[in-house]
Amino acid sequence: NAGVTQTPKFQVLKTGQSMTLQCAQDMNHEYMSWYRQDPGMGLRLIHYSVGAGITDQGEVPNGYNVSRSTTEDFPLRLLSAAPSQTSVYFCASSYEGTAFNEQFFGPGTRLTVL
Amino acid sequence: AQKITQTQPGMFVQEKEAVTLDCTYDTSDQSYGLFWYKQPSSGEMIFLIYQGSYDEQNATEGRYSLNFQKARKSANLVISASQLGDSAMYFCAMREGEDSSYKLIFGSGTRLLVRP
């Protein structure tokens, strides 16, 4: 199993550009989430999904869109990049059904917006 | 109000000694779970240990143990016999409610440096 994979690892954008951060998992997990980590801070939830076709907003959703057309993929779209979106982005997945659901994290995407 | 508070931005520990990383939390839910993650300089998030709010015994995983004091709303991580490879950022996180681990709330982290 590859686990949770994210592409690209690094990306530099100019203000106003759009792009999609890719996330995929091969563990058949129902739950997937996107977090951002700003320097010196913990992770903050952007969007999450509890299954294909179901998404919802987290703590910091503004400026981001998500969709979940398959169980495996959960892309994060930046519609019009802003310098405030410079951050490290983590995708995570977990399975449902028990109180303890470890979230498996991808390696992260480091995004810089100029 | 912060839901997860880690008051130690940075800590030092001598190799082979034990160290405690503090975490306090705030929730009105009766059912919740507490996690600790390690983030080395390479950046990945590594799960260490989990404690459920109904678990009566403190969780342990190898050299990691979680000192869970429910009345004080604290969930401190204890690392015994520190190793150089333990140098990293450590994050405390919480899920609120049943079966909601897809939306964890994280603290700001503690940077641990292990001295040889």
Interface residues (C-beta under 8 A of the other chain):
Chain A: Y31 M32 S33 Y35 G40 M41 G42 L43 R44 L45 Y48 S49 V50 G58 V88 F90 A92 S94 E96 G97 T98 A99 F100 N101 E102 Q103 F104 F105 P107 G108 R110
Chain B: I4 S31 G33 F35 Y37 G43 E44 M45 F47 Y50 G52 F91 A93 R95 E98 D99 S101 Y102 K103 L104 I105 F106 G107 S108 G109
